[in-house]
Structures are given as structure tokens and as C-alpha cells.
Amino acid sequence: MNSVTSDLRVGRGRWRGRSPLGGLSAERLGYGKVAAPPSTACVPGWRRLLAFAGPGYLVAVGYMDPGNWATSVAAGSGFGYSLLGVVLLASVMAMLLQAAALRLGTASGCDLAQACRRHLGARVNLLLWLGCEIGIVATNLAEVLGMACGLQLLFRIPLGVGVCITALDVMLVLALQRRRVRRLESFIILLTLVIAGCLAVQLLWLRPSPQQVLAGIIPAPRILARPDALYLAVGIIGATVMPHNLYLHSALVQTRHLEPDQRGLRQAIRYATLDSNIALTLALLVNIGILVLAAGAFHRDGLAPVTELGQAYRLLTPLLGVSAASILFGIGLIASGLSSSITGTLAGQIAMEGFLDIRLSPATRALLTRGLAILPAATTAIWFGAAGVGRLLVLSQVVLGLQLPCAVVPLLWFTTRRAYLGCNAFRATTGIALWAIAAFIIAINFWLAYRLAL
């Protein structure tokens, strides 16, 4: 922790544009800078927001990946609307931690992996990188399996073949990297709208009771009295904050061209935070929609709780009485897996170059990151089939929970100390709240891992 103040004194606007830490900047990702209106220009607020809009949506897809789909389906089918308040609480905590990630990237000009390499020592940096890579592989694993499951349900493609097909999204990542970042952001936003649209149509067919939905938003004390409900609530919170999203967000915000003064910096942080909160609110609505759909369709007398995505797909059409219901569910699942796997691959590139400062071509980085996820997914799908996929999805969520401290602790260490971010660091009261949230999430993740190990 030496030479900190001289290296990251961003309060004076010393580091603008290219990162001082020599890691993966916007140009290294293959993108140019997106121009933002000058802080002194007379420009409507919505135009400023559009200039900063985009990175939040690339992060938000990680909060509605197939793992979250599986958790929400299980929660809704098993306990009705009673866990909606837990989904809301988890999303609010995620918004605060993502705000910390974008603040680090905007104010310091370096991403979280770069900051760890520069200031935490070689041994600690190596351990953090290993933990980060394990978490990213676990994330990609869930996304690969979710997308392959959707392909199997819609097109009856064998699960092992579907896993191999997901490797093609690496070519899509490389194609998008050859273009400007706006193309990538637009594509991810399109997939997000597909997911939201599929769920919205299904909810229109379901017509859930607004009174029951609103009642479920308020956390019920009876959850604490039911070990099975408490267990699932802990799983929802523990799986909500995705460690790789913290690395990803701190890098993607650097794709905006900022003014080298404090006023421009504060404006960038404000609008980037607004972009993040809007995108994560959309992710929250998607997760609520999945849970409401599962609660309205599957939580009924005489029907056992639905714990697999395949079960949900097969039951939706007969229960809703619309033949297209299952098809829309499958389309949304594929869009979810595709969008989150693209951003997961980008996060792997950011972490590898940020922690190790290595120089690899975009193709090599993307293939390496995707290959590490496809190998265990394909092995499990071919050897164990659908039952093994369910167990592997659970394992991936446990691994993510155990890796979470490797991302959250250094992130808050950098963003709550004036020695690193100067006047752009969080105030003491906000810092205390963030550390409390981080401690809570880390504790329940370890508790969840302990319960699964029993």
C-alpha cells in the first residue's frame, strides 16, 4: 500500500483518458471513446444521460442470467409471492456495490483488476486473480448451461451439442469488438428487451393479482420461521451480486471521454450511476417477473414445487392455456444465456490483462476464457445429462459466493479511502453502509456454502 496518493490522486483530475496503471483501457478492449457533452455546455439532461448510457446494461444482464432464472422459478413455485421483498433487497444492495465499481473506474481511470495489481502486492494480487478467474469460469459455466438448456428445450438439440454451440458466441464477441462500443451496447440492450418482452407477454396471459404481488414486496416475518424459505432467501441474496460484474463495470465506464477537471468528473460519476441504476432496475423487474410468473403458474394446490427450468418450460403451456407460453420462456432463456455469456467473456479478458498485465490478442483471450467454461460444462452434460446440469448450476453459485470477498473487499478498500480517490471517495457514512452490506452478503454466502456442503 505504498505510493498511493501520488499514483491515484484523481481529485485533481491528474489521470484522465488512458489509465496510469497500464492495464486494459477502452482502446485495449478494441473500442474507441464515446464523446460526452462538456459540463459547461447547455445540453438537456436526457442528452447527457444518453451519452453515458450503455455500460449499465452490459452489467445488468449478469443479474438476469440463467442462474437467477432458476433461483426465481424455485422461489416462486415453492413460496408464492412471499420472497419478492428479498429480490428487491438484494437488487438495492447490488446497485450500491455497482455504484462503487463505476466510481473507481471513472475517478481513477483504472479498473478494479488494475488497481489490485498496482497496490496490493504480488502475492495478494496473484491470489485475487486466481479467485477472480475461478469465479468467472463459474459464471460462464452457468450461462453456457442455461443457454444450452434453452436450445435443448426449443429445438431438441442434445445438451452436449448445445454446450458446444455456445462456443460460437466467442465469434460474436470478436465481431463486436471490431466495431465501436455503441454496437456492443446496442446489441446487449436488444437482448435485454427480448428477455423483458417475453416475460411481459407471459405475465399478460397469467394476469397475476396486483394485491398479492404488492403484499409480497414487503418481507414477511414468517420467512424466518421456515428453514426452507430462509434457505432460498439466502440463496437469492447470495447469488445476486456477481463478482465479475464489479471488474467489468469499472472497466466499461472508461469508454466515455471525460473532461480533465473535477466538474466533468463529478458529472460522469453522477450520470454513470444513473445509467447503472436504471439498467439494474430493469434487471430487478425481470427477476420479479420470473418469480411472479412462477408463483402464479406453479404455486398451487396439488402441484409439486418446480425446481428445474425444463419443468417450468413443459408446464407453462398447459397451465397458462397458451401454446406460445413455453416458446417465449425458451426464447427468453436463450437470450439471457447469450447476453450474459458475452459480458462474462469480456470480464474474463479484463481480469486477465488487469491483474497480470499480459499482452494477448482479443481472439486468444476470448477463446481461453470461453474454453475454461465449456470444458466442464460439456463433460457434465455428456456424462451426467440434465441431472448433472442441475447439480453443476448449484455448484457454480456456491463458487461465486466464495469468490465474492476477492472482489468486494478490495473494491471498497479503494473507494472508501481518500488516499486512493481523493475527494471522490465515498463519505464516511456511505462507506460504513457499504462495508456493512459487503459483510452481510459475504456472511450469507459462506453460510449457504456450508449448508450445501452438509
VEXGUVO-695192 format. One record per residue (C-alpha): x, y, z; chain; residue in one letter. Coordinates in nm, 3 decimals. Layout:
<sites>
(site (X, Y, Z), 'A', 'a');
...
</sites>
This chain:
<sites>
(site (0.000, 0.000, 0.000), 'A', 'm');
(site (0.275, 0.249, -0.084), 'A', 'n');
(site (0.295, 0.548, -0.314), 'A', 's');
(site (-0.081, 0.555, -0.320), 'A', 'v');
(site (-0.152, 0.922, -0.302), 'A', 't');
(site (0.088, 1.013, -0.579), 'A', 's');
(site (-0.041, 0.740, -0.809), 'A', 'd');
(site (-0.417, 0.782, -0.775), 'A', 'l');
(site (-0.472, 1.145, -0.687), 'A', 'r');
(site (-0.771, 1.186, -0.908), 'A', 'v');
(site (-0.927, 1.460, -0.701), 'A', 'g');
(site (-0.708, 1.698, -0.901), 'A', 'r');
(site (-0.801, 1.532, -1.229), 'A', 'g');
(site (-0.445, 1.412, -1.282), 'A', 'r');
(site (-0.534, 1.090, -1.461), 'A', 'w');
(site (-0.782, 1.139, -1.742), 'A', 'r');
(site (-0.809, 0.931, -2.060), 'A', 'g');
(site (-0.553, 0.649, -2.064), 'A', 'r');
(site (-0.517, 0.458, -1.739), 'A', 's');
(site (-0.196, 0.529, -1.544), 'A', 'p');
(site (-0.173, 0.164, -1.443), 'A', 'l');
(site (-0.112, 0.036, -1.792), 'A', 'g');
(site (-0.388, -0.225, -1.797), 'A', 'g');
(site (-0.688, -0.286, -2.020), 'A', 'l');
(site (-0.823, 0.053, -2.131), 'A', 's');
(site (-1.111, 0.112, -2.368), 'A', 'a');
(site (-0.871, 0.109, -2.661), 'A', 'e');
(site (-0.722, -0.222, -2.547), 'A', 'r');
(site (-1.072, -0.370, -2.547), 'A', 'l');
(site (-1.092, -0.271, -2.912), 'A', 'g');
(site (-1.325, 0.025, -2.864), 'A', 'y');
(site (-1.283, 0.396, -2.901), 'A', 'g');
(site (-1.411, 0.661, -2.665), 'A', 'k');
(site (-1.771, 0.779, -2.666), 'A', 'v');
(site (-1.784, 1.158, -2.650), 'A', 'a');
(site (-1.980, 1.314, -2.365), 'A', 'a');
(site (-2.114, 1.673, -2.373), 'A', 'p');
(site (-1.887, 1.921, -2.190), 'A', 'p');
(site (-2.002, 2.002, -1.837), 'A', 's');
(site (-2.023, 2.371, -1.930), 'A', 't');
(site (-2.236, 2.313, -2.242), 'A', 'a');
(site (-2.606, 2.399, -2.234), 'A', 'c');
(site (-2.733, 2.048, -2.306), 'A', 'v');
(site (-3.057, 1.886, -2.180), 'A', 'p');
(site (-3.010, 1.629, -1.906), 'A', 'g');
(site (-3.152, 1.346, -2.117), 'A', 'w');
(site (-2.885, 1.402, -2.381), 'A', 'r');
(site (-2.613, 1.382, -2.120), 'A', 'r');
(site (-2.768, 1.063, -1.986), 'A', 'l');
(site (-2.775, 0.908, -2.336), 'A', 'l');
(site (-2.403, 0.978, -2.371), 'A', 'a');
(site (-2.330, 0.778, -2.055), 'A', 'f');
(site (-2.598, 0.512, -2.108), 'A', 'a');
(site (-2.476, 0.166, -2.205), 'A', 'g');
(site (-2.226, 0.019, -1.957), 'A', 'p');
(site (-2.501, -0.033, -1.700), 'A', 'g');
(site (-2.691, -0.263, -1.937), 'A', 'y');
(site (-2.384, -0.477, -2.004), 'A', 'l');
(site (-2.363, -0.524, -1.628), 'A', 'v');
(site (-2.738, -0.570, -1.575), 'A', 'a');
(site (-2.758, -0.884, -1.793), 'A', 'v');
(site (-2.545, -1.059, -1.532), 'A', 'g');
(site (-2.828, -1.007, -1.284), 'A', 'y');
(site (-3.080, -1.187, -1.503), 'A', 'm');
(site (-2.865, -1.478, -1.618), 'A', 'd');
(site (-2.992, -1.840, -1.620), 'A', 'p');
(site (-2.877, -1.887, -1.259), 'A', 'g');
(site (-3.110, -1.611, -1.146), 'A', 'n');
(site (-3.388, -1.761, -1.358), 'A', 'w');
(site (-3.351, -2.095, -1.180), 'A', 'a');
(site (-3.349, -1.931, -0.837), 'A', 't');
(site (-3.655, -1.717, -0.909), 'A', 's');
(site (-3.851, -2.010, -1.052), 'A', 'v');
(site (-3.778, -2.220, -0.743), 'A', 'a');
(site (-3.871, -1.931, -0.510), 'A', 'a');
(site (-4.199, -1.853, -0.685), 'A', 'g');
(site (-4.314, -2.212, -0.726), 'A', 's');
(site (-4.226, -2.305, -0.369), 'A', 'g');
(site (-4.334, -1.998, -0.172), 'A', 'f');
(site (-4.554, -1.791, -0.398), 'A', 'g');
(site (-4.501, -1.416, -0.381), 'A', 'y');
(site (-4.354, -1.412, -0.029), 'A', 's');
(site (-3.989, -1.378, -0.143), 'A', 'l');
(site (-4.040, -1.076, -0.369), 'A', 'l');
(site (-3.915, -0.848, -0.093), 'A', 'g');
(site (-3.591, -1.045, -0.079), 'A', 'v');
(site (-3.539, -0.991, -0.453), 'A', 'v');
(site (-3.591, -0.617, -0.404), 'A', 'l');
(site (-3.348, -0.603, -0.110), 'A', 'l');
(site (-3.081, -0.794, -0.300), 'A', 'a');
(site (-3.112, -0.563, -0.601), 'A', 's');
(site (-3.075, -0.249, -0.389), 'A', 'v');
(site (-2.755, -0.386, -0.237), 'A', 'm');
(site (-2.627, -0.473, -0.584), 'A', 'a');
(site (-2.695, -0.117, -0.704), 'A', 'm');
(site (-2.480, 0.026, -0.424), 'A', 'l');
(site (-2.186, -0.205, -0.496), 'A', 'l');
(site (-2.204, -0.140, -0.870), 'A', 'q');
(site (-2.202, 0.233, -0.794), 'A', 'a');
(site (-1.874, 0.175, -0.610), 'A', 'a');
(site (-1.728, -0.012, -0.909), 'A', 'a');
(site (-1.815, 0.261, -1.161), 'A', 'l');
(site (-1.684, 0.528, -0.923), 'A', 'r');
(site (-1.347, 0.356, -0.909), 'A', 'l');
(site (-1.323, 0.325, -1.287), 'A', 'g');
(site (-1.439, 0.679, -1.358), 'A', 't');
(site (-1.248, 0.860, -1.086), 'A', 'a');
(site (-0.915, 0.675, -1.107), 'A', 's');
(site (-0.902, 0.587, -1.477), 'A', 'g');
(site (-0.822, 0.225, -1.391), 'A', 'c');
(site (-1.036, -0.082, -1.339), 'A', 'd');
(site (-1.051, -0.293, -1.025), 'A', 'l');
(site (-0.805, -0.556, -1.151), 'A', 'a');
(site (-0.551, -0.289, -1.245), 'A', 'q');
(site (-0.581, -0.120, -0.905), 'A', 'a');
(site (-0.523, -0.453, -0.729), 'A', 'c');
(site (-0.211, -0.520, -0.935), 'A', 'r');
(site (-0.070, -0.177, -0.864), 'A', 'r');
(site (-0.132, -0.154, -0.491), 'A', 'h');
(site (-0.189, -0.490, -0.323), 'A', 'l');
(site (0.142, -0.667, -0.372), 'A', 'g');
(site (0.241, -0.958, -0.596), 'A', 'a');
(site (0.125, -1.246, -0.373), 'A', 'r');
(site (-0.209, -1.091, -0.284), 'A', 'v');
(site (-0.262, -0.992, -0.647), 'A', 'n');
(site (-0.197, -1.350, -0.762), 'A', 'l');
(site (-0.445, -1.492, -0.511), 'A', 'l');
(site (-0.708, -1.236, -0.611), 'A', 'l');
(site (-0.656, -1.317, -0.979), 'A', 'w');
(site (-0.693, -1.690, -0.919), 'A', 'l');
(site (-1.011, -1.631, -0.720), 'A', 'g');
(site (-1.144, -1.398, -0.989), 'A', 'c');
(site (-1.073, -1.647, -1.269), 'A', 'e');
(site (-1.245, -1.927, -1.076), 'A', 'i');
(site (-1.548, -1.702, -1.028), 'A', 'g');
(site (-1.558, -1.606, -1.395), 'A', 'i');
(site (-1.536, -1.971, -1.501), 'A', 'v');
(site (-1.825, -2.049, -1.262), 'A', 'a');
(site (-2.025, -1.760, -1.408), 'A', 't');
(site (-1.963, -1.868, -1.766), 'A', 'n');
(site (-2.047, -2.223, -1.667), 'A', 'l');
(site (-2.396, -2.125, -1.551), 'A', 'a');
(site (-2.451, -1.913, -1.862), 'A', 'e');
(site (-2.331, -2.184, -2.100), 'A', 'v');
(site (-2.553, -2.445, -1.935), 'A', 'l');
(site (-2.853, -2.212, -1.931), 'A', 'g');
(site (-2.821, -2.131, -2.299), 'A', 'm');
(site (-2.767, -2.497, -2.386), 'A', 'a');
(site (-3.075, -2.586, -2.182), 'A', 'c');
(site (-3.279, -2.333, -2.380), 'A', 'g');
(site (-3.156, -2.477, -2.709), 'A', 'l');
(site (-3.250, -2.825, -2.592), 'A', 'q');
(site (-3.598, -2.721, -2.486), 'A', 'l');
(site (-3.678, -2.520, -2.800), 'A', 'l');
(site (-3.502, -2.716, -3.073), 'A', 'f');
(site (-3.446, -3.057, -2.906), 'A', 'r');
(site (-3.071, -3.019, -2.955), 'A', 'i');
(site (-2.879, -3.262, -2.731), 'A', 'p');
(site (-2.739, -3.088, -2.427), 'A', 'l');
(site (-2.376, -3.169, -2.510), 'A', 'g');
(site (-2.415, -3.036, -2.864), 'A', 'v');
(site (-2.585, -2.723, -2.729), 'A', 'g');
(site (-2.291, -2.656, -2.499), 'A', 'v');
(site (-2.054, -2.674, -2.796), 'A', 'c');
(site (-2.278, -2.440, -2.998), 'A', 'i');
(site (-2.245, -2.177, -2.725), 'A', 't');
(site (-1.877, -2.151, -2.819), 'A', 'a');
(site (-1.990, -1.962, -3.128), 'A', 'l');
(site (-2.071, -1.658, -2.915), 'A', 'd');
(site (-1.695, -1.602, -2.891), 'A', 'v');
(site (-1.703, -1.519, -3.263), 'A', 'm');
(site (-1.984, -1.274, -3.189), 'A', 'l');
(site (-1.775, -1.109, -2.917), 'A', 'v');
(site (-1.481, -1.074, -3.155), 'A', 'l');
(site (-1.704, -0.932, -3.430), 'A', 'a');
(site (-1.849, -0.674, -3.191), 'A', 'l');
(site (-1.503, -0.583, -3.062), 'A', 'q');
(site (-1.401, -0.480, -3.412), 'A', 'r');
(site (-1.672, -0.216, -3.403), 'A', 'r');
(site (-1.741, 0.072, -3.169), 'A', 'r');
(site (-1.863, 0.011, -2.818), 'A', 'v');
(site (-2.206, 0.152, -2.908), 'A', 'r');
(site (-2.266, -0.151, -3.132), 'A', 'r');
(site (-2.199, -0.389, -2.844), 'A', 'l');
(site (-2.415, -0.189, -2.605), 'A', 'e');
(site (-2.699, -0.174, -2.858), 'A', 's');
(site (-2.686, -0.549, -2.913), 'A', 'f');
(site (-2.697, -0.623, -2.538), 'A', 'i');
(site (-2.983, -0.376, -2.488), 'A', 'i');
(site (-3.172, -0.551, -2.770), 'A', 'l');
(site (-3.130, -0.889, -2.599), 'A', 'l');
(site (-3.241, -0.734, -2.270), 'A', 't');
(site (-3.557, -0.605, -2.435), 'A', 'l');
(site (-3.621, -0.951, -2.580), 'A', 'v');
(site (-3.599, -1.102, -2.230), 'A', 'i');
(site (-3.826, -0.837, -2.082), 'A', 'a');
(site (-4.072, -0.862, -2.372), 'A', 'g');
(site (-4.104, -1.240, -2.343), 'A', 'c');
(site (-4.178, -1.214, -1.972), 'A', 'l');
(site (-4.419, -0.924, -2.015), 'A', 'a');
(site (-4.630, -1.118, -2.265), 'A', 'v');
(site (-4.641, -1.422, -2.035), 'A', 'q');
(site (-4.747, -1.206, -1.742), 'A', 'l');
(site (-5.026, -1.059, -1.953), 'A', 'l');
(site (-5.150, -1.411, -2.016), 'A', 'w');
(site (-5.114, -1.501, -1.647), 'A', 'l');
(site (-5.281, -1.186, -1.509), 'A', 'r');
(site (-5.144, -1.210, -1.154), 'A', 'p');
(site (-5.325, -1.042, -0.865), 'A', 's');
(site (-5.174, -0.693, -0.807), 'A', 'p');
(site (-5.271, -0.713, -0.439), 'A', 'q');
(site (-5.078, -1.037, -0.389), 'A', 'q');
(site (-4.776, -0.903, -0.575), 'A', 'v');
(site (-4.765, -0.584, -0.366), 'A', 'l');
(site (-4.810, -0.784, -0.047), 'A', 'a');
(site (-4.510, -0.999, -0.140), 'A', 'g');
(site (-4.287, -0.693, -0.180), 'A', 'i');
(site (-4.296, -0.646, 0.199), 'A', 'i');
(site (-4.069, -0.912, 0.357), 'A', 'p');
(site (-4.280, -1.146, 0.571), 'A', 'a');
(site (-4.154, -1.240, 0.921), 'A', 'p');
(site (-4.273, -1.597, 0.862), 'A', 'r');
(site (-3.978, -1.649, 0.628), 'A', 'i');
(site (-3.752, -1.658, 0.934), 'A', 'l');
(site (-3.964, -1.935, 1.087), 'A', 'a');
(site (-3.936, -2.165, 0.784), 'A', 'r');
(site (-3.586, -2.307, 0.728), 'A', 'p');
(site (-3.658, -2.398, 0.365), 'A', 'd');
(site (-3.784, -2.047, 0.282), 'A', 'a');
(site (-3.495, -1.886, 0.470), 'A', 'l');
(site (-3.251, -2.108, 0.284), 'A', 'y');
(site (-3.388, -1.999, -0.054), 'A', 'l');
(site (-3.396, -1.633, 0.054), 'A', 'a');
(site (-3.029, -1.655, 0.146), 'A', 'v');
(site (-2.962, -1.812, -0.193), 'A', 'g');
(site (-3.135, -1.522, -0.372), 'A', 'i');
(site (-2.929, -1.261, -0.189), 'A', 'i');
(site (-2.606, -1.455, -0.211), 'A', 'g');
(site (-2.630, -1.511, -0.585), 'A', 'a');
(site (-2.740, -1.158, -0.675), 'A', 't');
(site (-2.408, -0.972, -0.656), 'A', 'v');
(site (-2.192, -1.113, -0.936), 'A', 'm');
(site (-1.819, -1.064, -0.864), 'A', 'p');
(site (-1.720, -1.041, -1.231), 'A', 'h');
(site (-1.963, -0.752, -1.280), 'A', 'n');
(site (-1.759, -0.537, -1.042), 'A', 'l');
(site (-1.447, -0.583, -1.256), 'A', 'y');
(site (-1.646, -0.538, -1.575), 'A', 'l');
(site (-1.823, -0.217, -1.472), 'A', 'h');
(site (-1.505, -0.047, -1.351), 'A', 's');
(site (-1.355, -0.101, -1.698), 'A', 'a');
(site (-1.653, -0.026, -1.921), 'A', 'l');
(site (-1.714, 0.321, -1.777), 'A', 'v');
(site (-1.375, 0.419, -1.918), 'A', 'q');
(site (-1.519, 0.405, -2.270), 'A', 't');
(site (-1.654, 0.758, -2.213), 'A', 'r');
(site (-1.434, 1.055, -2.297), 'A', 'h');
(site (-1.430, 1.286, -1.995), 'A', 'l');
(site (-1.314, 1.639, -1.930), 'A', 'e');
(site (-0.991, 1.663, -1.726), 'A', 'p');
(site (-1.143, 1.864, -1.443), 'A', 'd');
(site (-1.333, 1.794, -1.125), 'A', 'q');
(site (-1.663, 1.923, -1.254), 'A', 'r');
(site (-1.656, 1.690, -1.555), 'A', 'g');
(site (-1.554, 1.401, -1.330), 'A', 'l');
(site (-1.844, 1.453, -1.091), 'A', 'r');
(site (-2.084, 1.478, -1.382), 'A', 'q');
(site (-1.953, 1.149, -1.524), 'A', 'a');
(site (-1.996, 0.971, -1.189), 'A', 'i');
(site (-2.348, 1.109, -1.149), 'A', 'r');
(site (-2.472, 1.006, -1.494), 'A', 'y');
(site (-2.291, 0.671, -1.492), 'A', 'a');
(site (-2.458, 0.594, -1.160), 'A', 't');
(site (-2.796, 0.693, -1.303), 'A', 'l');
(site (-2.736, 0.467, -1.606), 'A', 'd');
(site (-2.642, 0.180, -1.375), 'A', 's');
(site (-2.946, 0.224, -1.151), 'A', 'n');
(site (-3.187, 0.239, -1.448), 'A', 'i');
(site (-3.039, -0.076, -1.601), 'A', 'a');
(site (-3.039, -0.264, -1.270), 'A', 'l');
(site (-3.399, -0.157, -1.211), 'A', 't');
(site (-3.485, -0.327, -1.539), 'A', 'l');
(site (-3.300, -0.637, -1.420), 'A', 'a');
(site (-3.496, -0.619, -1.095), 'A', 'l');
(site (-3.824, -0.607, -1.287), 'A', 'l');
(site (-3.717, -0.909, -1.492), 'A', 'v');
(site (-3.633, -1.109, -1.178), 'A', 'n');
(site (-3.960, -1.004, -1.019), 'A', 'i');
(site (-4.140, -1.103, -1.339), 'A', 'g');
(site (-3.985, -1.451, -1.336), 'A', 'i');
(site (-4.079, -1.503, -0.971), 'A', 'l');
(site (-4.434, -1.372, -1.024), 'A', 'v');
(site (-4.474, -1.596, -1.330), 'A', 'l');
(site (-4.357, -1.898, -1.131), 'A', 'a');
(site (-4.574, -1.808, -0.831), 'A', 'a');
(site (-4.887, -1.755, -1.039), 'A', 'g');
(site (-4.841, -2.060, -1.261), 'A', 'a');
(site (-4.679, -2.320, -1.034), 'A', 'f');
(site (-4.765, -2.232, -0.673), 'A', 'h');
(site (-5.096, -2.407, -0.641), 'A', 'r');
(site (-5.252, -2.697, -0.456), 'A', 'd');
(site (-5.173, -3.041, -0.591), 'A', 'g');
(site (-4.865, -2.928, -0.784), 'A', 'l');
(site (-4.517, -3.007, -0.654), 'A', 'a');
(site (-4.266, -2.718, -0.648), 'A', 'p');
(site (-4.085, -2.668, -0.978), 'A', 'v');
(site (-3.709, -2.679, -0.929), 'A', 't');
(site (-3.580, -2.721, -1.287), 'A', 'e');
(site (-3.603, -2.484, -1.582), 'A', 'l');
(site (-3.706, -2.776, -1.802), 'A', 'g');
(site (-4.002, -2.844, -1.576), 'A', 'q');
(site (-4.110, -2.482, -1.598), 'A', 'a');
(site (-4.086, -2.490, -1.979), 'A', 'y');
(site (-4.304, -2.800, -2.007), 'A', 'r');
(site (-4.568, -2.684, -1.758), 'A', 'l');
(site (-4.623, -2.326, -1.876), 'A', 'l');
(site (-4.828, -2.406, -2.187), 'A', 't');
(site (-5.084, -2.636, -2.019), 'A', 'p');
(site (-5.113, -2.417, -1.707), 'A', 'l');
(site (-5.149, -2.085, -1.892), 'A', 'l');
(site (-5.354, -2.237, -2.173), 'A', 'g');
(site (-5.145, -2.066, -2.444), 'A', 'v');
(site (-4.929, -2.273, -2.676), 'A', 's');
(site (-4.670, -1.997, -2.720), 'A', 'a');
(site (-4.604, -1.959, -2.345), 'A', 'a');
(site (-4.332, -2.225, -2.331), 'A', 's');
(site (-4.178, -2.097, -2.655), 'A', 'i');
(site (-4.142, -1.745, -2.516), 'A', 'l');
(site (-3.992, -1.887, -2.197), 'A', 'f');
(site (-3.731, -2.072, -2.402), 'A', 'g');
(site (-3.652, -1.768, -2.616), 'A', 'i');
(site (-3.605, -1.554, -2.307), 'A', 'g');
(site (-3.376, -1.817, -2.153), 'A', 'l');
(site (-3.157, -1.832, -2.464), 'A', 'i');
(site (-3.137, -1.450, -2.482), 'A', 'a');
(site (-3.043, -1.446, -2.114), 'A', 's');
(site (-2.765, -1.700, -2.160), 'A', 'g');
(site (-2.630, -1.534, -2.475), 'A', 'l');
(site (-2.620, -1.181, -2.336), 'A', 's');
(site (-2.467, -1.276, -2.001), 'A', 's');
(site (-2.210, -1.508, -2.163), 'A', 's');
(site (-2.087, -1.224, -2.388), 'A', 'i');
(site (-2.030, -0.994, -2.092), 'A', 't');
(site (-1.879, -1.281, -1.893), 'A', 'g');
(site (-1.621, -1.333, -2.167), 'A', 't');
(site (-1.540, -0.961, -2.163), 'A', 'l');
(site (-1.499, -0.973, -1.785), 'A', 'a');
(site (-1.251, -1.257, -1.825), 'A', 'g');
(site (-1.043, -1.050, -2.065), 'A', 'q');
(site (-1.048, -0.751, -1.831), 'A', 'i');
(site (-0.942, -0.955, -1.529), 'A', 'a');
(site (-0.661, -1.139, -1.707), 'A', 'm');
(site (-0.498, -0.829, -1.852), 'A', 'e');
(site (-0.569, -0.613, -1.550), 'A', 'g');
(site (-0.420, -0.850, -1.293), 'A', 'f');
(site (-0.130, -0.988, -1.498), 'A', 'l');
(site (-0.061, -0.703, -1.743), 'A', 'd');
(site (-0.016, -0.956, -2.022), 'A', 'i');
(site (-0.049, -0.886, -2.391), 'A', 'r');
(site (-0.280, -1.130, -2.567), 'A', 'l');
(site (-0.480, -1.085, -2.885), 'A', 's');
(site (-0.858, -1.043, -2.839), 'A', 'p');
(site (-0.915, -1.382, -3.009), 'A', 'a');
(site (-0.675, -1.564, -2.775), 'A', 't');
(site (-0.824, -1.403, -2.465), 'A', 'r');
(site (-1.183, -1.476, -2.569), 'A', 'a');
(site (-1.115, -1.838, -2.668), 'A', 'l');
(site (-0.922, -1.906, -2.347), 'A', 'l');
(site (-1.194, -1.760, -2.126), 'A', 't');
(site (-1.474, -1.945, -2.303), 'A', 'r');
(site (-1.280, -2.271, -2.324), 'A', 'g');
(site (-1.232, -2.283, -1.947), 'A', 'l');
(site (-1.611, -2.278, -1.904), 'A', 'a');
(site (-1.711, -2.505, -2.192), 'A', 'i');
(site (-1.485, -2.796, -2.095), 'A', 'l');
(site (-1.651, -2.875, -1.757), 'A', 'p');
(site (-1.996, -2.790, -1.894), 'A', 'a');
(site (-1.961, -3.025, -2.191), 'A', 'a');
(site (-1.818, -3.301, -1.974), 'A', 't');
(site (-2.106, -3.278, -1.729), 'A', 't');
(site (-2.372, -3.253, -1.999), 'A', 'a');
(site (-2.243, -3.557, -2.188), 'A', 'i');
(site (-2.163, -3.771, -1.886), 'A', 'w');
(site (-2.444, -3.692, -1.641), 'A', 'f');
(site (-2.717, -3.538, -1.857), 'A', 'g');
(site (-2.983, -3.299, -1.724), 'A', 'a');
(site (-2.949, -3.417, -1.362), 'A', 'a');
(site (-2.579, -3.332, -1.363), 'A', 'g');
(site (-2.651, -2.989, -1.510), 'A', 'v');
(site (-2.873, -2.905, -1.212), 'A', 'g');
(site (-2.601, -3.001, -0.966), 'A', 'r');
(site (-2.337, -2.809, -1.160), 'A', 'l');
(site (-2.553, -2.495, -1.161), 'A', 'l');
(site (-2.581, -2.514, -0.782), 'A', 'v');
(site (-2.206, -2.566, -0.752), 'A', 'l');
(site (-2.136, -2.264, -0.974), 'A', 's');
(site (-2.344, -2.040, -0.746), 'A', 'q');
(site (-2.156, -2.164, -0.439), 'A', 'v');
(site (-1.822, -2.093, -0.606), 'A', 'v');
(site (-1.939, -1.741, -0.692), 'A', 'l');
(site (-2.036, -1.679, -0.332), 'A', 'g');
(site (-1.700, -1.796, -0.201), 'A', 'l');
(site (-1.515, -1.577, -0.452), 'A', 'q');
(site (-1.716, -1.264, -0.370), 'A', 'l');
(site (-1.478, -1.131, -0.099), 'A', 'p');
(site (-1.195, -1.128, -0.355), 'A', 'c');
(site (-1.383, -0.855, -0.546), 'A', 'a');
(site (-1.585, -0.667, -0.286), 'A', 'v');
(site (-1.317, -0.616, -0.020), 'A', 'v');
(site (-1.054, -0.453, -0.248), 'A', 'p');
(site (-1.326, -0.252, -0.424), 'A', 'l');
(site (-1.444, -0.092, -0.102), 'A', 'l');
(site (-1.086, -0.055, 0.019), 'A', 'w');
(site (-1.016, 0.168, -0.280), 'A', 'f');
(site (-1.345, 0.360, -0.296), 'A', 't');
(site (-1.392, 0.442, 0.073), 'A', 't');
(site (-1.044, 0.587, 0.132), 'A', 'r');
(site (-0.945, 0.939, 0.032), 'A', 'r');
(site (-0.586, 0.820, -0.013), 'A', 'a');
(site (-0.700, 0.647, -0.332), 'A', 'y');
(site (-0.981, 0.858, -0.476), 'A', 'l');
(site (-0.923, 1.191, -0.306), 'A', 'g');
(site (-1.239, 1.399, -0.280), 'A', 'c');
(site (-1.422, 1.145, -0.498), 'A', 'n');
(site (-1.408, 0.873, -0.233), 'A', 'a');
(site (-1.732, 0.785, -0.057), 'A', 'f');
(site (-1.815, 0.977, 0.257), 'A', 'r');
(site (-1.777, 0.805, 0.593), 'A', 'a');
(site (-2.148, 0.729, 0.638), 'A', 't');
(site (-2.178, 0.581, 0.289), 'A', 't');
(site (-1.859, 0.382, 0.342), 'A', 'g');
(site (-1.992, 0.232, 0.666), 'A', 'i');
(site (-2.315, 0.131, 0.491), 'A', 'a');
(site (-2.121, -0.029, 0.204), 'A', 'l');
(site (-1.893, -0.224, 0.436), 'A', 'w');
(site (-2.199, -0.345, 0.631), 'A', 'a');
(site (-2.368, -0.461, 0.311), 'A', 'i');
(site (-2.049, -0.635, 0.197), 'A', 'a');
(site (-2.008, -0.811, 0.533), 'A', 'a');
(site (-2.371, -0.924, 0.523), 'A', 'f');
(site (-2.352, -1.063, 0.168), 'A', 'i');
(site (-2.020, -1.237, 0.234), 'A', 'i');
(site (-2.151, -1.395, 0.555), 'A', 'a');
(site (-2.465, -1.536, 0.396), 'A', 'i');
(site (-2.267, -1.669, 0.100), 'A', 'n');
(site (-2.041, -1.866, 0.332), 'A', 'f');
(site (-2.344, -1.982, 0.530), 'A', 'w');
(site (-2.506, -2.101, 0.208), 'A', 'l');
(site (-2.191, -2.286, 0.104), 'A', 'a');
(site (-2.177, -2.452, 0.447), 'A', 'y');
(site (-2.539, -2.565, 0.423), 'A', 'r');
(site (-2.486, -2.710, 0.075), 'A', 'l');
(site (-2.179, -2.898, 0.197), 'A', 'a');
(site (-2.381, -3.075, 0.468), 'A', 'l');
</sites>
